[in-house]
């Protein structure tokens, strides 16, 4: 499975005979400790999440569900804490992208981020220890990470053209709940990404960039140093 096929396995997850975005879930922390833990810590593979949702759907006896709706499956996912958080999704996408680009079929990103997917969050993924900033939009490329909400959220660039940038992320703050794509229209490639036209809307129908991109708190676009090493 290549990078784009892996993205599709999350954005178009087949559960109960219908196609849905992989739901969002993040472990709940208090004082630095997990107090509510989700399935595979909210970091699971698409196949594992899909299988667990199918299992819970079959086990659920609250009502007959011959043809479950997306809303019902999402409700079930929330009840059983099944889904993936933003850093878990980006970590798995980034690992696959590196595998595709560098060749090693068994490349493990934990060689970069100690502790692997279960010990990595949005701030760690985009930290200066592992990445460097991309300040001009026309230098952005597939595999770059977009840091948001002052380092509390992260997305990954999936496609780049002369007119737009497409990114993917897992979120509960956007119109689409879970893993999905967003688009940024390029107005002037010589300027930073914040100066472009972000088309995604929040769950409150406001502009996503205006609400969640915070340059003053270090948000921006970052590229893994490992990728530059092999260029």
N, C-alpha and C positions, 0 to 999 in steps of 0.2 A: 504494500500500500504506500503510495507516494503522498506528498504534502497536501495536495488539493483533495485527494481522495479521503485522507484522514479528516480534513476539515468537514467534508460532506458527511462523514459518518457521525459527526456531532450536530451539524446544522440540519441534517435531514435524517433523524433517527427514527427507525420504524418500530413502533410499539403498538401492539393490539390491532395491527392491520392498518394503522394510519401513520403518517409522517409528521413528526414534531421536532422542534429544536430541543436539544438536550437541555433539561431543566437546570436551573442554577441552584447550587447549595454551597454554603461555606460553613465550616465549623464555627461554633460560637465560643469566643474567648472571654475570660474574666481574669484580670490580674496576671495575664500571660499564660493562663492554663485553659485547656479545652474543657468547657462545661457541657456543651452539646456537640456530640460527634456524629457526623454523617457517614453514609456508606463510603468506604474506602477514603475517608477523610475529605470527601469532596474533590478528590484528585484522580478518580478512576479512568480507566480506558473506556472508549465508547462501547466496545463489545460487552464489558462487564456491567456498565450502567444499563445498557439496553436489556441484558439478560435479567438483571435484578428488577427492573421495571416490569418486564414480562411476568416474572415470578410473582411479584406482588399483585399484579393485575389478576392473575389466575387464582391466587389465594384469597383475594378480597371477596367477602360474602355480604357486604353491606347492601349490594343491589346487583341485579343481573346486568351484565355489561357485554352483550353480544356485539355491540358496535360502540365501543367507548369513544368519547370525544376528547379532543386535546385538553380541554379544561379539566375533565375528569382525571386524565392521566397526570396532569400537572398537580392537581390536588392530592393525588395518591403519592406522587413524588415528594411533595412537601411533608406529607404525613409521616413518611418513612425516611425522610432526610436523604433522598437520592438525587444526585446531580453533580455538577462540577463547578468549582469556583474559577475566578478569572486567572489566577496564577497557575492552577493545575492545568487548565486548557492551554494557556500560552506555553507553558513548559513542554507539554507533549507535542505541540505544533512545532516549536523551535527545535526540539530534538529530532523530529522527523525531517525538518528542512535541512538540518546539518547532515543527516544521513544521506539525503538525496544529493546534496551538493558536494560533499567530501568523499562519498563512496563507502565508508565502513558501514556495512549493513547492521552491525550490532553496536553502533556508537551509543554510549550511555552518557547523558548530560550530567549525571552525578559526578563525572570526572571534572566538571567545571563547578557545579553547585554542590558542595559537600552536603550529604544527607538526602540528596535527590528530591523528587517531586513533593514528598511529604514534609520536607523541611524548608520549602521555598515559598516566598510570598512575592507580591508585586514589587515591593521596595527592593528586595534582594535581587530579583531578576534584572532590574534596571540600575543597580548600584554601580558606582564608579569602579569598584573592584573588578567588575566583569564586563562592563560596557563603556562605550564612549558616545557622546552626543552627536546627533545629526542636525545641524542648524538650518540648512536650506532644504526646502521641499523638493527641489529637483534632484537632490542627492538621496532621497529616500528610496528604498527598494524592498522587495519581498524579504521577510524575515526580520525586519526592524520592529522594535517594540515601541508602542506609544504608552507612556506613563501618564496616568490621570489621577485626579482627586488627591493631589499631593503625595503620590506614591502608594495610595491605597487600592489602586486599580490599574490593570494593564491590558492592552490589546496587542494584536500582532498584525502587521501588514501582510496581506495575502495577494494583492495584485496592484500593479502600478502601470499607468498609461500616461500619455502626454496631458490628458485632461482630468484624470481623477486617480485617487488612491482608495483602495478598498481594504478595510481592516476587519478582523473578526475578534469577538470577545464573548465572555459569558457574564451576563449582568442581570440584576433585578431592578435596575434603575431606569431602564429603557423601555420603549413601547413593546419591543419583543422581549419576553422573559426567557432567559437562558442564552444558549449559544447562537449567535447570528452575525451577519455582516453589516457593516456601516460604510458610508461613502463620504469622501471629502473631495469637493470640486476644487481643482487647482486654478487659482486666479493669477498668481504670480509665483512661479517656481523659485525665484531668487529669494523669496521671503520665507520665514518660518511657517510651520504647519498651522500655528495659531491664527495666521493671517489669511488662511484659505477659507472656503465656504463649506462648513460641516453640515451635512444634510440630515443626520440622525436626530430623532426627537427623544426626549426623556419620557418616562411614564406619565409625567404631568403635561406632556405636549409642549415643552419648552425646548430651546436649542441645546443640544448635548454639550457642545464646546463651551458655551457661555456658562453653563452650570457646573461643569466638571473638569475643565482643563484649566489648571492653575499654574501659570508660568512662575509666579512669585514663590511657589512652594516646590519648584524644581521639576515640574511636569515638562515633557518634551518627547523627542524621538531618540531612541538609543539602539545601538548595534552591538552585538556581542563581539568582544575582542577576539574570540576564537575564529570568527568568520574572517576578520581582517588578516589574521595570521596566515590563513591558507589562500588568500587572494593572489 
